[in-house]
Amino acid sequence: MKSYRKELWFNTQARRELVNITPQVEECLCESGIKEGLCLVNAMHITAGVFVNDDESGLHHDFEVWLEKLAPEKPYSQYQHNGAEDNADAHLKRTIMGREVVAAVTNGKLDFGPWEQIFYGEFDGKRRKRVLVKIIGE
């Protein structure tokens, strides 16, 4: 069994941002040479997440509105976590959207449905963060 590991780095321009990272993950898969196995993609920061969904701008807007209703950024004073930092909402948003994706690899490709894409969700951005890609198989 082969194993492949690579870190992808991101520095978003906004505090919250969704980035389609499917092309970078597919590039990792190609580099790995693995044709059958599993691909793990996970955020290495507690205020960012990785998830699978459709790459549609209206849906991305809906995520932003929905997440802000569930865990509003302000007022900062509503969260006990906030003190030295003001990112309690980002921790909650990450928990809602998820930490990682595990995708099947079949015939050297991500085994996805027609609209599925992998996203990096940044909820406390404007600083450098990373995502781990780990692929195992043959």
MODELLER restraints for C-alpha pairs under 7 A, 6 or more apart:
rsr = mdl.restraints
at = mdl.atoms
rsr.add(forms.Gaussian(group=physical.xy_distance, feature=features.Distance(at['CA:1:A'], at['CA:136:A']), mean=6.92, stdev=0.5))
rsr.add(forms.Gaussian(group=physical.xy_distance, feature=features.Distance(at['CA:1:A'], at['CA:137:A']), mean=5.26, stdev=0.5))
rsr.add(forms.Gaussian(group=physical.xy_distance, feature=features.Distance(at['CA:1:A'], at['CA:138:A']), mean=5.24, stdev=0.5))
rsr.add(forms.Gaussian(group=physical.xy_distance, feature=features.Distance(at['CA:2:A'], at['CA:136:A']), mean=5.65, stdev=0.5))
rsr.add(forms.Gaussian(group=physical.xy_distance, feature=features.Distance(at['CA:2:A'], at['CA:137:A']), mean=5.37, stdev=0.5))
rsr.add(forms.Gaussian(group=physical.xy_distance, feature=features.Distance(at['CA:2:A'], at['CA:138:A']), mean=5.65, stdev=0.5))
rsr.add(forms.Gaussian(group=physical.xy_distance, feature=features.Distance(at['CA:3:A'], at['CA:135:A']), mean=5.77, stdev=0.5))
rsr.add(forms.Gaussian(group=physical.xy_distance, feature=features.Distance(at['CA:3:A'], at['CA:136:A']), mean=4.53, stdev=0.5))
rsr.add(forms.Gaussian(group=physical.xy_distance, feature=features.Distance(at['CA:3:A'], at['CA:137:A']), mean=6.72, stdev=0.5))
rsr.add(forms.Gaussian(group=physical.xy_distance, feature=features.Distance(at['CA:4:A'], at['CA:32:A']), mean=5.72, stdev=0.5))
rsr.add(forms.Gaussian(group=physical.xy_distance, feature=features.Distance(at['CA:4:A'], at['CA:134:A']), mean=5.62, stdev=0.5))
rsr.add(forms.Gaussian(group=physical.xy_distance, feature=features.Distance(at['CA:4:A'], at['CA:135:A']), mean=5.06, stdev=0.5))
rsr.add(forms.Gaussian(group=physical.xy_distance, feature=features.Distance(at['CA:4:A'], at['CA:136:A']), mean=6.42, stdev=0.5))
rsr.add(forms.Gaussian(group=physical.xy_distance, feature=features.Distance(at['CA:5:A'], at['CA:133:A']), mean=5.69, stdev=0.5))
rsr.add(forms.Gaussian(group=physical.xy_distance, feature=features.Distance(at['CA:5:A'], at['CA:134:A']), mean=4.59, stdev=0.5))
rsr.add(forms.Gaussian(group=physical.xy_distance, feature=features.Distance(at['CA:5:A'], at['CA:135:A']), mean=6.58, stdev=0.5))
rsr.add(forms.Gaussian(group=physical.xy_distance, feature=features.Distance(at['CA:6:A'], at['CA:132:A']), mean=6.05, stdev=0.5))
rsr.add(forms.Gaussian(group=physical.xy_distance, feature=features.Distance(at['CA:6:A'], at['CA:133:A']), mean=5.30, stdev=0.5))
rsr.add(forms.Gaussian(group=physical.xy_distance, feature=features.Distance(at['CA:6:A'], at['CA:134:A']), mean=6.71, stdev=0.5))
rsr.add(forms.Gaussian(group=physical.xy_distance, feature=features.Distance(at['CA:7:A'], at['CA:130:A']), mean=6.29, stdev=0.5))
rsr.add(forms.Gaussian(group=physical.xy_distance, feature=features.Distance(at['CA:7:A'], at['CA:131:A']), mean=5.59, stdev=0.5))
rsr.add(forms.Gaussian(group=physical.xy_distance, feature=features.Distance(at['CA:7:A'], at['CA:132:A']), mean=4.69, stdev=0.5))
rsr.add(forms.Gaussian(group=physical.xy_distance, feature=features.Distance(at['CA:7:A'], at['CA:133:A']), mean=6.15, stdev=0.5))
rsr.add(forms.Gaussian(group=physical.xy_distance, feature=features.Distance(at['CA:8:A'], at['CA:130:A']), mean=5.46, stdev=0.5))
rsr.add(forms.Gaussian(group=physical.xy_distance, feature=features.Distance(at['CA:8:A'], at['CA:131:A']), mean=5.10, stdev=0.5))
rsr.add(forms.Gaussian(group=physical.xy_distance, feature=features.Distance(at['CA:8:A'], at['CA:132:A']), mean=6.43, stdev=0.5))
rsr.add(forms.Gaussian(group=physical.xy_distance, feature=features.Distance(at['CA:9:A'], at['CA:128:A']), mean=6.80, stdev=0.5))
rsr.add(forms.Gaussian(group=physical.xy_distance, feature=features.Distance(at['CA:9:A'], at['CA:129:A']), mean=5.68, stdev=0.5))
rsr.add(forms.Gaussian(group=physical.xy_distance, feature=features.Distance(at['CA:9:A'], at['CA:130:A']), mean=4.35, stdev=0.5))
rsr.add(forms.Gaussian(group=physical.xy_distance, feature=features.Distance(at['CA:9:A'], at['CA:131:A']), mean=6.42, stdev=0.5))
rsr.add(forms.Gaussian(group=physical.xy_distance, feature=features.Distance(at['CA:10:A'], at['CA:128:A']), mean=5.61, stdev=0.5))
rsr.add(forms.Gaussian(group=physical.xy_distance, feature=features.Distance(at['CA:10:A'], at['CA:129:A']), mean=5.30, stdev=0.5))
rsr.add(forms.Gaussian(group=physical.xy_distance, feature=features.Distance(at['CA:10:A'], at['CA:130:A']), mean=5.99, stdev=0.5))
rsr.add(forms.Gaussian(group=physical.xy_distance, feature=features.Distance(at['CA:11:A'], at['CA:126:A']), mean=5.93, stdev=0.5))
rsr.add(forms.Gaussian(group=physical.xy_distance, feature=features.Distance(at['CA:11:A'], at['CA:127:A']), mean=5.24, stdev=0.5))
rsr.add(forms.Gaussian(group=physical.xy_distance, feature=features.Distance(at['CA:11:A'], at['CA:128:A']), mean=4.46, stdev=0.5))
rsr.add(forms.Gaussian(group=physical.xy_distance, feature=features.Distance(at['CA:11:A'], at['CA:129:A']), mean=6.33, stdev=0.5))
rsr.add(forms.Gaussian(group=physical.xy_distance, feature=features.Distance(at['CA:12:A'], at['CA:125:A']), mean=5.69, stdev=0.5))
rsr.add(forms.Gaussian(group=physical.xy_distance, feature=features.Distance(at['CA:12:A'], at['CA:126:A']), mean=5.13, stdev=0.5))
rsr.add(forms.Gaussian(group=physical.xy_distance, feature=features.Distance(at['CA:12:A'], at['CA:127:A']), mean=6.78, stdev=0.5))
rsr.add(forms.Gaussian(group=physical.xy_distance, feature=features.Distance(at['CA:13:A'], at['CA:126:A']), mean=5.35, stdev=0.5))
rsr.add(forms.Gaussian(group=physical.xy_distance, feature=features.Distance(at['CA:14:A'], at['CA:125:A']), mean=5.94, stdev=0.5))
rsr.add(forms.Gaussian(group=physical.xy_distance, feature=features.Distance(at['CA:14:A'], at['CA:126:A']), mean=5.82, stdev=0.5))
rsr.add(forms.Gaussian(group=physical.xy_distance, feature=features.Distance(at['CA:15:A'], at['CA:123:A']), mean=5.96, stdev=0.5))
rsr.add(forms.Gaussian(group=physical.xy_distance, feature=features.Distance(at['CA:15:A'], at['CA:124:A']), mean=4.88, stdev=0.5))
rsr.add(forms.Gaussian(group=physical.xy_distance, feature=features.Distance(at['CA:15:A'], at['CA:125:A']), mean=4.17, stdev=0.5))
rsr.add(forms.Gaussian(group=physical.xy_distance, feature=features.Distance(at['CA:15:A'], at['CA:126:A']), mean=5.90, stdev=0.5))
rsr.add(forms.Gaussian(group=physical.xy_distance, feature=features.Distance(at['CA:16:A'], at['CA:122:A']), mean=5.14, stdev=0.5))
rsr.add(forms.Gaussian(group=physical.xy_distance, feature=features.Distance(at['CA:16:A'], at['CA:123:A']), mean=4.41, stdev=0.5))
rsr.add(forms.Gaussian(group=physical.xy_distance, feature=features.Distance(at['CA:16:A'], at['CA:124:A']), mean=6.05, stdev=0.5))
rsr.add(forms.Gaussian(group=physical.xy_distance, feature=features.Distance(at['CA:16:A'], at['CA:125:A']), mean=6.10, stdev=0.5))
rsr.add(forms.Gaussian(group=physical.xy_distance, feature=features.Distance(at['CA:17:A'], at['CA:121:A']), mean=6.02, stdev=0.5))
rsr.add(forms.Gaussian(group=physical.xy_distance, feature=features.Distance(at['CA:17:A'], at['CA:122:A']), mean=5.10, stdev=0.5))
rsr.add(forms.Gaussian(group=physical.xy_distance, feature=features.Distance(at['CA:17:A'], at['CA:123:A']), mean=6.76, stdev=0.5))
rsr.add(forms.Gaussian(group=physical.xy_distance, feature=features.Distance(at['CA:18:A'], at['CA:119:A']), mean=6.35, stdev=0.5))
rsr.add(forms.Gaussian(group=physical.xy_distance, feature=features.Distance(at['CA:18:A'], at['CA:120:A']), mean=5.78, stdev=0.5))
rsr.add(forms.Gaussian(group=physical.xy_distance, feature=features.Distance(at['CA:18:A'], at['CA:121:A']), mean=4.63, stdev=0.5))
rsr.add(forms.Gaussian(group=physical.xy_distance, feature=features.Distance(at['CA:18:A'], at['CA:122:A']), mean=6.22, stdev=0.5))
rsr.add(forms.Gaussian(group=physical.xy_distance, feature=features.Distance(at['CA:19:A'], at['CA:119:A']), mean=5.41, stdev=0.5))
rsr.add(forms.Gaussian(group=physical.xy_distance, feature=features.Distance(at['CA:19:A'], at['CA:120:A']), mean=5.09, stdev=0.5))
rsr.add(forms.Gaussian(group=physical.xy_distance, feature=features.Distance(at['CA:19:A'], at['CA:121:A']), mean=6.47, stdev=0.5))
rsr.add(forms.Gaussian(group=physical.xy_distance, feature=features.Distance(at['CA:20:A'], at['CA:117:A']), mean=6.89, stdev=0.5))
rsr.add(forms.Gaussian(group=physical.xy_distance, feature=features.Distance(at['CA:20:A'], at['CA:118:A']), mean=5.93, stdev=0.5))
rsr.add(forms.Gaussian(group=physical.xy_distance, feature=features.Distance(at['CA:20:A'], at['CA:119:A']), mean=4.53, stdev=0.5))
rsr.add(forms.Gaussian(group=physical.xy_distance, feature=features.Distance(at['CA:20:A'], at['CA:120:A']), mean=6.42, stdev=0.5))
rsr.add(forms.Gaussian(group=physical.xy_distance, feature=features.Distance(at['CA:21:A'], at['CA:118:A']), mean=5.68, stdev=0.5))
rsr.add(forms.Gaussian(group=physical.xy_distance, feature=features.Distance(at['CA:21:A'], at['CA:119:A']), mean=5.47, stdev=0.5))
rsr.add(forms.Gaussian(group=physical.xy_distance, feature=features.Distance(at['CA:21:A'], at['CA:120:A']), mean=6.40, stdev=0.5))
rsr.add(forms.Gaussian(group=physical.xy_distance, feature=features.Distance(at['CA:22:A'], at['CA:117:A']), mean=5.78, stdev=0.5))
rsr.add(forms.Gaussian(group=physical.xy_distance, feature=features.Distance(at['CA:22:A'], at['CA:118:A']), mean=5.00, stdev=0.5))
rsr.add(forms.Gaussian(group=physical.xy_distance, feature=features.Distance(at['CA:34:A'], at['CA:108:A']), mean=6.14, stdev=0.5))
rsr.add(forms.Gaussian(group=physical.xy_distance, feature=features.Distance(at['CA:34:A'], at['CA:137:A']), mean=5.91, stdev=0.5))
rsr.add(forms.Gaussian(group=physical.xy_distance, feature=features.Distance(at['CA:34:A'], at['CA:138:A']), mean=5.18, stdev=0.5))
rsr.add(forms.Gaussian(group=physical.xy_distance, feature=features.Distance(at['CA:35:A'], at['CA:105:A']), mean=6.49, stdev=0.5))
rsr.add(forms.Gaussian(group=physical.xy_distance, feature=features.Distance(at['CA:35:A'], at['CA:106:A']), mean=6.05, stdev=0.5))
rsr.add(forms.Gaussian(group=physical.xy_distance, feature=features.Distance(at['CA:35:A'], at['CA:107:A']), mean=4.93, stdev=0.5))
rsr.add(forms.Gaussian(group=physical.xy_distance, feature=features.Distance(at['CA:35:A'], at['CA:108:A']), mean=3.78, stdev=0.5))
rsr.add(forms.Gaussian(group=physical.xy_distance, feature=features.Distance(at['CA:35:A'], at['CA:138:A']), mean=5.96, stdev=0.5))
rsr.add(forms.Gaussian(group=physical.xy_distance, feature=features.Distance(at['CA:36:A'], at['CA:105:A']), mean=5.12, stdev=0.5))
rsr.add(forms.Gaussian(group=physical.xy_distance, feature=features.Distance(at['CA:36:A'], at['CA:106:A']), mean=4.96, stdev=0.5))
rsr.add(forms.Gaussian(group=physical.xy_distance, feature=features.Distance(at['CA:36:A'], at['CA:107:A']), mean=6.07, stdev=0.5))
rsr.add(forms.Gaussian(group=physical.xy_distance, feature=features.Distance(at['CA:36:A'], at['CA:108:A']), mean=6.36, stdev=0.5))
rsr.add(forms.Gaussian(group=physical.xy_distance, feature=features.Distance(at['CA:36:A'], at['CA:137:A']), mean=5.52, stdev=0.5))
rsr.add(forms.Gaussian(group=physical.xy_distance, feature=features.Distance(at['CA:36:A'], at['CA:138:A']), mean=5.46, stdev=0.5))
rsr.add(forms.Gaussian(group=physical.xy_distance, feature=features.Distance(at['CA:37:A'], at['CA:104:A']), mean=6.13, stdev=0.5))
rsr.add(forms.Gaussian(group=physical.xy_distance, feature=features.Distance(at['CA:37:A'], at['CA:105:A']), mean=4.96, stdev=0.5))
rsr.add(forms.Gaussian(group=physical.xy_distance, feature=features.Distance(at['CA:37:A'], at['CA:106:A']), mean=6.96, stdev=0.5))
rsr.add(forms.Gaussian(group=physical.xy_distance, feature=features.Distance(at['CA:37:A'], at['CA:136:A']), mean=5.62, stdev=0.5))
rsr.add(forms.Gaussian(group=physical.xy_distance, feature=features.Distance(at['CA:37:A'], at['CA:137:A']), mean=3.99, stdev=0.5))
rsr.add(forms.Gaussian(group=physical.xy_distance, feature=features.Distance(at['CA:37:A'], at['CA:138:A']), mean=6.43, stdev=0.5))
rsr.add(forms.Gaussian(group=physical.xy_distance, feature=features.Distance(at['CA:38:A'], at['CA:102:A']), mean=6.70, stdev=0.5))
rsr.add(forms.Gaussian(group=physical.xy_distance, feature=features.Distance(at['CA:38:A'], at['CA:103:A']), mean=5.77, stdev=0.5))
rsr.add(forms.Gaussian(group=physical.xy_distance, feature=features.Distance(at['CA:38:A'], at['CA:104:A']), mean=4.76, stdev=0.5))
rsr.add(forms.Gaussian(group=physical.xy_distance, feature=features.Distance(at['CA:38:A'], at['CA:105:A']), mean=5.39, stdev=0.5))
rsr.add(forms.Gaussian(group=physical.xy_distance, feature=features.Distance(at['CA:38:A'], at['CA:135:A']), mean=5.74, stdev=0.5))
rsr.add(forms.Gaussian(group=physical.xy_distance, feature=features.Distance(at['CA:38:A'], at['CA:136:A']), mean=5.55, stdev=0.5))
rsr.add(forms.Gaussian(group=physical.xy_distance, feature=features.Distance(at['CA:38:A'], at['CA:137:A']), mean=6.42, stdev=0.5))
rsr.add(forms.Gaussian(group=physical.xy_distance, feature=features.Distance(at['CA:39:A'], at['CA:102:A']), mean=5.54, stdev=0.5))
rsr.add(forms.Gaussian(group=physical.xy_distance, feature=features.Distance(at['CA:39:A'], at['CA:103:A']), mean=5.14, stdev=0.5))
rsr.add(forms.Gaussian(group=physical.xy_distance, feature=features.Distance(at['CA:39:A'], at['CA:104:A']), mean=6.33, stdev=0.5))
rsr.add(forms.Gaussian(group=physical.xy_distance, feature=features.Distance(at['CA:39:A'], at['CA:105:A']), mean=6.66, stdev=0.5))
rsr.add(forms.Gaussian(group=physical.xy_distance, feature=features.Distance(at['CA:39:A'], at['CA:134:A']), mean=5.85, stdev=0.5))
rsr.add(forms.Gaussian(group=physical.xy_distance, feature=features.Distance(at['CA:39:A'], at['CA:135:A']), mean=4.37, stdev=0.5))
rsr.add(forms.Gaussian(group=physical.xy_distance, feature=features.Distance(at['CA:39:A'], at['CA:136:A']), mean=6.62, stdev=0.5))
rsr.add(forms.Gaussian(group=physical.xy_distance, feature=features.Distance(at['CA:40:A'], at['CA:101:A']), mean=5.80, stdev=0.5))
rsr.add(forms.Gaussian(group=physical.xy_distance, feature=features.Distance(at['CA:40:A'], at['CA:102:A']), mean=4.50, stdev=0.5))
rsr.add(forms.Gaussian(group=physical.xy_distance, feature=features.Distance(at['CA:40:A'], at['CA:103:A']), mean=6.55, stdev=0.5))
rsr.add(forms.Gaussian(group=physical.xy_distance, feature=features.Distance(at['CA:40:A'], at['CA:133:A']), mean=5.72, stdev=0.5))
rsr.add(forms.Gaussian(group=physical.xy_distance, feature=features.Distance(at['CA:40:A'], at['CA:134:A']), mean=5.09, stdev=0.5))
rsr.add(forms.Gaussian(group=physical.xy_distance, feature=features.Distance(at['CA:40:A'], at['CA:135:A']), mean=6.17, stdev=0.5))
rsr.add(forms.Gaussian(group=physical.xy_distance, feature=features.Distance(at['CA:41:A'], at['CA:100:A']), mean=5.51, stdev=0.5))
rsr.add(forms.Gaussian(group=physical.xy_distance, feature=features.Distance(at['CA:41:A'], at['CA:101:A']), mean=5.26, stdev=0.5))
rsr.add(forms.Gaussian(group=physical.xy_distance, feature=features.Distance(at['CA:41:A'], at['CA:102:A']), mean=6.46, stdev=0.5))
rsr.add(forms.Gaussian(group=physical.xy_distance, feature=features.Distance(at['CA:41:A'], at['CA:131:A']), mean=6.83, stdev=0.5))
rsr.add(forms.Gaussian(group=physical.xy_distance, feature=features.Distance(at['CA:41:A'], at['CA:132:A']), mean=5.62, stdev=0.5))
rsr.add(forms.Gaussian(group=physical.xy_distance, feature=features.Distance(at['CA:41:A'], at['CA:133:A']), mean=4.61, stdev=0.5))
rsr.add(forms.Gaussian(group=physical.xy_distance, feature=features.Distance(at['CA:41:A'], at['CA:134:A']), mean=6.52, stdev=0.5))
rsr.add(forms.Gaussian(group=physical.xy_distance, feature=features.Distance(at['CA:42:A'], at['CA:50:A']), mean=5.94, stdev=0.5))
rsr.add(forms.Gaussian(group=physical.xy_distance, feature=features.Distance(at['CA:42:A'], at['CA:99:A']), mean=5.77, stdev=0.5))
rsr.add(forms.Gaussian(group=physical.xy_distance, feature=features.Distance(at['CA:42:A'], at['CA:100:A']), mean=4.10, stdev=0.5))
rsr.add(forms.Gaussian(group=physical.xy_distance, feature=features.Distance(at['CA:42:A'], at['CA:101:A']), mean=6.43, stdev=0.5))
rsr.add(forms.Gaussian(group=physical.xy_distance, feature=features.Distance(at['CA:42:A'], at['CA:131:A']), mean=5.55, stdev=0.5))
rsr.add(forms.Gaussian(group=physical.xy_distance, feature=features.Distance(at['CA:42:A'], at['CA:132:A']), mean=5.29, stdev=0.5))
rsr.add(forms.Gaussian(group=physical.xy_distance, feature=features.Distance(at['CA:42:A'], at['CA:133:A']), mean=6.76, stdev=0.5))
rsr.add(forms.Gaussian(group=physical.xy_distance, feature=features.Distance(at['CA:43:A'], at['CA:49:A']), mean=5.30, stdev=0.5))
rsr.add(forms.Gaussian(group=physical.xy_distance, feature=features.Distance(at['CA:43:A'], at['CA:50:A']), mean=6.01, stdev=0.5))
rsr.add(forms.Gaussian(group=physical.xy_distance, feature=features.Distance(at['CA:43:A'], at['CA:99:A']), mean=5.82, stdev=0.5))
rsr.add(forms.Gaussian(group=physical.xy_distance, feature=features.Distance(at['CA:43:A'], at['CA:100:A']), mean=6.43, stdev=0.5))
rsr.add(forms.Gaussian(group=physical.xy_distance, feature=features.Distance(at['CA:43:A'], at['CA:130:A']), mean=6.45, stdev=0.5))
rsr.add(forms.Gaussian(group=physical.xy_distance, feature=features.Distance(at['CA:43:A'], at['CA:131:A']), mean=4.48, stdev=0.5))
rsr.add(forms.Gaussian(group=physical.xy_distance, feature=features.Distance(at['CA:43:A'], at['CA:132:A']), mean=6.37, stdev=0.5))
rsr.add(forms.Gaussian(group=physical.xy_distance, feature=features.Distance(at['CA:44:A'], at['CA:130:A']), mean=5.70, stdev=0.5))
rsr.add(forms.Gaussian(group=physical.xy_distance, feature=features.Distance(at['CA:44:A'], at['CA:131:A']), mean=5.45, stdev=0.5))
rsr.add(forms.Gaussian(group=physical.xy_distance, feature=features.Distance(at['CA:44:A'], at['CA:132:A']), mean=6.62, stdev=0.5))
rsr.add(forms.Gaussian(group=physical.xy_distance, feature=features.Distance(at['CA:45:A'], at['CA:129:A']), mean=6.82, stdev=0.5))
rsr.add(forms.Gaussian(group=physical.xy_distance, feature=features.Distance(at['CA:46:A'], at['CA:91:A']), mean=6.20, stdev=0.5))
rsr.add(forms.Gaussian(group=physical.xy_distance, feature=features.Distance(at['CA:47:A'], at['CA:90:A']), mean=5.08, stdev=0.5))
rsr.add(forms.Gaussian(group=physical.xy_distance, feature=features.Distance(at['CA:47:A'], at['CA:91:A']), mean=4.85, stdev=0.5))
rsr.add(forms.Gaussian(group=physical.xy_distance, feature=features.Distance(at['CA:47:A'], at['CA:94:A']), mean=5.62, stdev=0.5))
rsr.add(forms.Gaussian(group=physical.xy_distance, feature=features.Distance(at['CA:47:A'], at['CA:122:A']), mean=6.90, stdev=0.5))
rsr.add(forms.Gaussian(group=physical.xy_distance, feature=features.Distance(at['CA:47:A'], at['CA:123:A']), mean=5.71, stdev=0.5))
rsr.add(forms.Gaussian(group=physical.xy_distance, feature=features.Distance(at['CA:47:A'], at['CA:124:A']), mean=5.93, stdev=0.5))
rsr.add(forms.Gaussian(group=physical.xy_distance, feature=features.Distance(at['CA:48:A'], at['CA:94:A']), mean=5.46, stdev=0.5))
rsr.add(forms.Gaussian(group=physical.xy_distance, feature=features.Distance(at['CA:48:A'], at['CA:121:A']), mean=5.52, stdev=0.5))
rsr.add(forms.Gaussian(group=physical.xy_distance, feature=features.Distance(at['CA:48:A'], at['CA:122:A']), mean=4.66, stdev=0.5))
rsr.add(forms.Gaussian(group=physical.xy_distance, feature=features.Distance(at['CA:48:A'], at['CA:123:A']), mean=5.63, stdev=0.5))
rsr.add(forms.Gaussian(group=physical.xy_distance, feature=features.Distance(at['CA:49:A'], at['CA:94:A']), mean=5.19, stdev=0.5))
rsr.add(forms.Gaussian(group=physical.xy_distance, feature=features.Distance(at['CA:49:A'], at['CA:97:A']), mean=6.25, stdev=0.5))
rsr.add(forms.Gaussian(group=physical.xy_distance, feature=features.Distance(at['CA:49:A'], at['CA:98:A']), mean=5.42, stdev=0.5))
rsr.add(forms.Gaussian(group=physical.xy_distance, feature=features.Distance(at['CA:49:A'], at['CA:99:A']), mean=4.60, stdev=0.5))
rsr.add(forms.Gaussian(group=physical.xy_distance, feature=features.Distance(at['CA:49:A'], at['CA:100:A']), mean=6.65, stdev=0.5))
rsr.add(forms.Gaussian(group=physical.xy_distance, feature=features.Distance(at['CA:49:A'], at['CA:120:A']), mean=5.88, stdev=0.5))
rsr.add(forms.Gaussian(group=physical.xy_distance, feature=features.Distance(at['CA:49:A'], at['CA:121:A']), mean=4.94, stdev=0.5))
rsr.add(forms.Gaussian(group=physical.xy_distance, feature=features.Distance(at['CA:49:A'], at['CA:122:A']), mean=6.65, stdev=0.5))
rsr.add(forms.Gaussian(group=physical.xy_distance, feature=features.Distance(at['CA:50:A'], at['CA:98:A']), mean=6.03, stdev=0.5))
rsr.add(forms.Gaussian(group=physical.xy_distance, feature=features.Distance(at['CA:50:A'], at['CA:99:A']), mean=5.37, stdev=0.5))
rsr.add(forms.Gaussian(group=physical.xy_distance, feature=features.Distance(at['CA:50:A'], at['CA:100:A']), mean=4.90, stdev=0.5))
rsr.add(forms.Gaussian(group=physical.xy_distance, feature=features.Distance(at['CA:50:A'], at['CA:101:A']), mean=6.28, stdev=0.5))
rsr.add(forms.Gaussian(group=physical.xy_distance, feature=features.Distance(at['CA:50:A'], at['CA:119:A']), mean=5.53, stdev=0.5))
rsr.add(forms.Gaussian(group=physical.xy_distance, feature=features.Distance(at['CA:50:A'], at['CA:120:A']), mean=4.71, stdev=0.5))
rsr.add(forms.Gaussian(group=physical.xy_distance, feature=features.Distance(at['CA:50:A'], at['CA:121:A']), mean=5.89, stdev=0.5))
rsr.add(forms.Gaussian(group=physical.xy_distance, feature=features.Distance(at['CA:51:A'], at['CA:97:A']), mean=6.47, stdev=0.5))
rsr.add(forms.Gaussian(group=physical.xy_distance, feature=features.Distance(at['CA:51:A'], at['CA:98:A']), mean=6.19, stdev=0.5))
rsr.add(forms.Gaussian(group=physical.xy_distance, feature=features.Distance(at['CA:51:A'], at['CA:100:A']), mean=6.28, stdev=0.5))
rsr.add(forms.Gaussian(group=physical.xy_distance, feature=features.Distance(at['CA:51:A'], at['CA:101:A']), mean=5.82, stdev=0.5))
rsr.add(forms.Gaussian(group=physical.xy_distance, feature=features.Distance(at['CA:51:A'], at['CA:118:A']), mean=5.84, stdev=0.5))
rsr.add(forms.Gaussian(group=physical.xy_distance, feature=features.Distance(at['CA:51:A'], at['CA:119:A']), mean=5.41, stdev=0.5))
rsr.add(forms.Gaussian(group=physical.xy_distance, feature=features.Distance(at['CA:51:A'], at['CA:120:A']), mean=6.87, stdev=0.5))
rsr.add(forms.Gaussian(group=physical.xy_distance, feature=features.Distance(at['CA:52:A'], at['CA:116:A']), mean=6.08, stdev=0.5))
rsr.add(forms.Gaussian(group=physical.xy_distance, feature=features.Distance(at['CA:52:A'], at['CA:117:A']), mean=5.42, stdev=0.5))
rsr.add(forms.Gaussian(group=physical.xy_distance, feature=features.Distance(at['CA:52:A'], at['CA:118:A']), mean=4.64, stdev=0.5))
rsr.add(forms.Gaussian(group=physical.xy_distance, feature=features.Distance(at['CA:52:A'], at['CA:119:A']), mean=6.06, stdev=0.5))
rsr.add(forms.Gaussian(group=physical.xy_distance, feature=features.Distance(at['CA:53:A'], at['CA:116:A']), mean=5.22, stdev=0.5))
rsr.add(forms.Gaussian(group=physical.xy_distance, feature=features.Distance(at['CA:53:A'], at['CA:117:A']), mean=5.53, stdev=0.5))
rsr.add(forms.Gaussian(group=physical.xy_distance, feature=features.Distance(at['CA:53:A'], at['CA:118:A']), mean=6.73, stdev=0.5))
rsr.add(forms.Gaussian(group=physical.xy_distance, feature=features.Distance(at['CA:54:A'], at['CA:115:A']), mean=5.42, stdev=0.5))
rsr.add(forms.Gaussian(group=physical.xy_distance, feature=features.Distance(at['CA:54:A'], at['CA:116:A']), mean=5.45, stdev=0.5))
rsr.add(forms.Gaussian(group=physical.xy_distance, feature=features.Distance(at['CA:54:A'], at['CA:117:A']), mean=5.97, stdev=0.5))
rsr.add(forms.Gaussian(group=physical.xy_distance, feature=features.Distance(at['CA:55:A'], at['CA:117:A']), mean=6.57, stdev=0.5))
rsr.add(forms.Gaussian(group=physical.xy_distance, feature=features.Distance(at['CA:67:A'], at['CA:93:A']), mean=6.31, stdev=0.5))
rsr.add(forms.Gaussian(group=physical.xy_distance, feature=features.Distance(at['CA:71:A'], at['CA:89:A']), mean=5.31, stdev=0.5))
rsr.add(forms.Gaussian(group=physical.xy_distance, feature=features.Distance(at['CA:71:A'], at['CA:92:A']), mean=6.47, stdev=0.5))
rsr.add(forms.Gaussian(group=physical.xy_distance, feature=features.Distance(at['CA:71:A'], at['CA:93:A']), mean=6.58, stdev=0.5))
rsr.add(forms.Gaussian(group=physical.xy_distance, feature=features.Distance(at['CA:72:A'], at['CA:89:A']), mean=6.20, stdev=0.5))
rsr.add(forms.Gaussian(group=physical.xy_distance, feature=features.Distance(at['CA:73:A'], at['CA:89:A']), mean=5.32, stdev=0.5))
rsr.add(forms.Gaussian(group=physical.xy_distance, feature=features.Distance(at['CA:76:A'], at['CA:82:A']), mean=6.46, stdev=0.5))
rsr.add(forms.Gaussian(group=physical.xy_distance, feature=features.Distance(at['CA:76:A'], at['CA:86:A']), mean=6.13, stdev=0.5))
rsr.add(forms.Gaussian(group=physical.xy_distance, feature=features.Distance(at['CA:79:A'], at['CA:88:A']), mean=6.38, stdev=0.5))
rsr.add(forms.Gaussian(group=physical.xy_distance, feature=features.Distance(at['CA:81:A'], at['CA:88:A']), mean=5.71, stdev=0.5))
rsr.add(forms.Gaussian(group=physical.xy_distance, feature=features.Distance(at['CA:82:A'], at['CA:88:A']), mean=5.92, stdev=0.5))
rsr.add(forms.Gaussian(group=physical.xy_distance, feature=features.Distance(at['CA:87:A'], at['CA:124:A']), mean=6.51, stdev=0.5))
rsr.add(forms.Gaussian(group=physical.xy_distance, feature=features.Distance(at['CA:90:A'], at['CA:123:A']), mean=4.81, stdev=0.5))
rsr.add(forms.Gaussian(group=physical.xy_distance, feature=features.Distance(at['CA:90:A'], at['CA:124:A']), mean=5.71, stdev=0.5))
rsr.add(forms.Gaussian(group=physical.xy_distance, feature=features.Distance(at['CA:93:A'], at['CA:123:A']), mean=6.84, stdev=0.5))
rsr.add(forms.Gaussian(group=physical.xy_distance, feature=features.Distance(at['CA:103:A'], at['CA:110:A']), mean=6.47, stdev=0.5))
rsr.add(forms.Gaussian(group=physical.xy_distance, feature=features.Distance(at['CA:103:A'], at['CA:111:A']), mean=6.75, stdev=0.5))
rsr.add(forms.Gaussian(group=physical.xy_distance, feature=features.Distance(at['CA:104:A'], at['CA:110:A']), mean=6.06, stdev=0.5))
rsr.add(forms.Gaussian(group=physical.xy_distance, feature=features.Distance(at['CA:104:A'], at['CA:111:A']), mean=5.33, stdev=0.5))
rsr.add(forms.Gaussian(group=physical.xy_distance, feature=features.Distance(at['CA:105:A'], at['CA:111:A']), mean=5.53, stdev=0.5))
